[in-house]
Amino acid sequence: MKFRLDINKAIAASAYLIQKAGGRYDTFVLIKTLYHADRASLVKYGRTITGDRLVSMDKGPVLSSICDLIKGKQVNGHPGALDRWNQFISENQNFMLQAKCAPEMGYLSVREIELLDEAFKTISEIPPYWLSEWTHMVFPEWQDPSGRSVPIDPKEILRKEKKSEQEISEIEEELAALNRLRVILE
């Protein structure tokens, strides 16, 4: 099961959460909130919001490309992603991000905004110092990567959430069709 990063949705979702947090948002909290929303979208709708790669890192599961963008790194396979990110999101200063300007929010559906709101509410209730440990306990797909980055198979998340192999196969087929369509439209 392979997702394709949608840089426009990733920026819109990040900026939305930054604005929801009052205009400044901790980078660590942002990445956990985005992971939570993407995971919920996968389980509920069979696809993530951002299309980013899910990985286990020492401090819990994260979205790989968005982590790179936050760190100011270019994203493999997306040559203009960092420039586009920097148009809308300020550089990481003291582990805080700000939205420079509002991106086109039309990239996000109503249901995606609802999932972002739910994730924001949940994560906001967890003290930041406990967030890493919380993600280790709440997201059973997380594996201790021993200082590395280990990919998380979306199918494992779906299995842990009691989706049948038939449901997983249907999601995979639909995702493959969507990816083919995106290649044609790009």
C-alpha positions as CSV (number, residue, x, y, z in Angstrom):
1,M,0.0,0.0,0.0
2,K,1.7,3.2,-1.2
3,F,0.7,6.8,-0.6
4,R,1.9,9.8,-2.6
5,L,2.7,13.0,-0.7
6,D,0.3,15.7,-1.6
7,I,2.4,18.8,-0.8
8,N,-0.6,21.1,-1.1
9,K,-2.7,19.1,1.5
10,A,0.4,18.8,3.7
11,I,0.9,22.5,3.7
12,A,-2.8,23.3,4.2
13,A,-3.2,20.8,7.0
14,S,0.0,22.2,8.8
15,A,-1.1,25.8,8.4
16,Y,-4.6,25.0,9.5
17,L,-3.3,23.5,12.7
18,I,-0.8,26.3,13.3
19,Q,-3.6,28.8,12.9
20,K,-5.8,26.8,15.2
21,A,-3.1,26.9,17.8
22,G,-3.1,30.7,17.8
23,G,-0.5,31.3,15.1
24,R,2.5,29.4,16.6
25,Y,2.8,25.7,17.0
26,D,5.5,23.4,18.5
27,T,7.1,21.3,15.7
28,F,6.9,18.1,17.8
29,V,3.3,18.6,18.7
30,L,2.4,19.5,15.0
31,I,4.0,16.3,13.7
32,K,2.1,14.2,16.3
33,T,-1.2,15.9,15.5
34,L,-0.7,15.4,11.8
35,Y,0.2,11.7,12.3
36,H,-2.9,11.3,14.5
37,A,-5.2,12.9,11.8
38,D,-3.6,10.9,8.9
39,R,-3.9,7.6,10.9
40,A,-7.6,8.4,11.7
41,S,-8.2,9.2,8.0
42,L,-6.6,5.9,6.9
43,V,-8.8,3.9,9.3
44,K,-12.0,5.7,8.6
45,Y,-11.7,6.5,4.8
46,G,-8.9,4.2,3.5
47,R,-6.5,7.0,2.7
48,T,-4.5,9.6,4.6
49,I,-4.9,13.3,4.4
50,T,-1.3,14.2,3.4
51,G,-0.2,11.0,1.6
52,D,3.0,11.1,3.6
53,R,5.1,8.1,4.5
54,L,4.4,6.8,8.0
55,V,7.5,5.9,10.0
56,S,8.5,4.9,13.6
57,M,11.1,7.0,15.2
58,D,12.5,7.0,18.7
59,K,9.9,9.5,20.0
60,G,7.0,7.8,18.3
61,P,5.4,7.6,14.8
62,V,5.7,10.5,12.4
63,L,5.1,11.7,8.9
64,S,8.5,11.4,7.2
65,S,8.4,14.1,4.5
66,I,6.8,16.7,6.7
67,C,9.5,16.0,9.3
68,D,12.1,16.7,6.6
69,L,10.3,19.9,5.6
70,I,10.2,21.1,9.2
71,K,13.9,20.5,9.4
72,G,14.5,22.5,6.1
73,K,15.4,19.4,4.1
74,Q,14.3,18.7,0.5
75,V,11.9,15.8,0.0
76,N,13.0,12.9,-2.3
77,G,10.8,12.8,-5.4
78,H,9.3,16.2,-4.7
79,P,11.9,18.8,-5.9
80,G,9.8,21.9,-5.3
81,A,8.3,20.8,-2.0
82,L,10.6,22.7,0.3
83,D,10.3,25.9,-1.6
84,R,6.5,25.6,-1.6
85,W,6.5,24.8,2.2
86,N,8.7,27.8,2.9
87,Q,6.2,30.0,1.0
88,F,3.6,29.3,3.7
89,I,5.3,28.0,6.8
90,S,8.1,29.9,8.7
91,E,11.4,28.3,9.4
92,N,11.7,26.3,12.6
93,Q,12.7,28.8,15.2
94,N,13.1,27.5,18.8
95,F,11.0,24.4,17.8
96,M,8.1,26.6,16.8
97,L,6.5,27.1,13.4
98,Q,4.3,30.0,12.2
99,A,2.1,30.3,9.1
100,K,3.5,33.1,6.9
101,C,0.2,33.4,5.1
102,A,-2.9,31.3,4.6
103,P,-2.6,28.6,1.9
104,E,-5.5,27.6,-0.2
105,M,-7.7,25.7,2.3
106,G,-9.8,24.3,-0.6
107,Y,-7.3,21.4,-0.7
108,L,-8.8,20.0,2.4
109,S,-12.3,18.5,2.5
110,V,-14.8,19.1,5.3
111,R,-14.1,15.6,6.7
112,E,-10.4,16.1,6.6
113,I,-10.8,19.3,8.6
114,E,-13.0,17.5,11.1
115,L,-10.2,14.8,11.5
116,L,-7.6,17.6,12.0
117,D,-9.9,19.2,14.6
118,E,-10.3,15.9,16.4
119,A,-6.6,15.2,16.4
120,F,-5.9,18.7,17.6
121,K,-8.3,18.4,20.5
122,T,-6.9,15.0,21.5
123,I,-3.2,16.0,21.3
124,S,-3.9,19.3,23.0
125,E,-5.1,17.4,26.1
126,I,-1.8,15.6,26.5
127,P,1.1,17.4,28.2
128,P,3.9,17.8,25.6
129,Y,6.5,16.1,27.9
130,W,4.3,13.0,27.9
131,L,3.4,13.0,24.2
132,S,6.2,10.7,23.0
133,E,5.4,8.0,25.6
134,W,1.6,8.4,24.9
135,T,2.2,7.7,21.1
136,H,4.2,4.6,22.0
137,M,1.2,3.3,24.0
138,V,-1.7,4.5,21.8
139,F,-0.4,3.6,18.3
140,P,0.3,-0.1,18.4
141,E,2.0,0.0,14.9
142,W,4.9,1.9,16.5
143,Q,8.1,-0.1,16.8
144,D,11.2,0.9,18.7
145,P,13.6,1.8,15.8
146,S,16.7,2.0,18.0
147,G,17.8,5.3,16.6
148,R,16.7,4.8,13.1
149,S,13.6,5.4,11.1
150,V,11.4,2.3,10.4
151,P,8.6,2.4,7.8
152,I,5.1,1.7,9.1
153,D,3.0,-0.5,6.8
154,P,-0.5,1.1,6.5
155,K,-1.9,-2.4,6.2
156,E,-0.6,-3.2,9.7
157,I,-2.5,-0.2,11.1
158,L,-5.7,-1.4,9.3
159,R,-5.2,-4.9,10.7
160,K,-4.7,-3.6,14.2
161,E,-7.9,-1.6,13.7
162,K,-9.8,-4.9,12.8
163,K,-10.1,-4.3,9.1
164,S,-10.6,-7.6,7.2
165,E,-8.1,-8.7,4.5
166,Q,-10.9,-8.1,2.0
167,E,-11.4,-4.5,3.2
168,I,-7.6,-3.9,3.1
169,S,-7.4,-5.4,-0.4
170,E,-10.2,-3.1,-1.6
171,I,-8.5,0.0,0.0
172,E,-5.2,-1.0,-1.7
173,E,-6.9,-1.3,-5.1
174,E,-8.7,2.0,-4.8
175,L,-5.4,3.7,-3.7
176,A,-3.6,2.2,-6.6
177,A,-6.2,3.6,-9.0
178,L,-6.0,7.0,-7.3
179,N,-2.2,7.0,-7.7
180,R,-2.5,6.2,-11.4
181,L,-5.0,9.0,-11.8
182,R,-2.7,11.5,-10.0
183,V,0.2,10.5,-12.3
184,I,-1.9,11.2,-15.3
185,L,-3.1,14.6,-13.9
186,E,0.3,15.8,-12.8
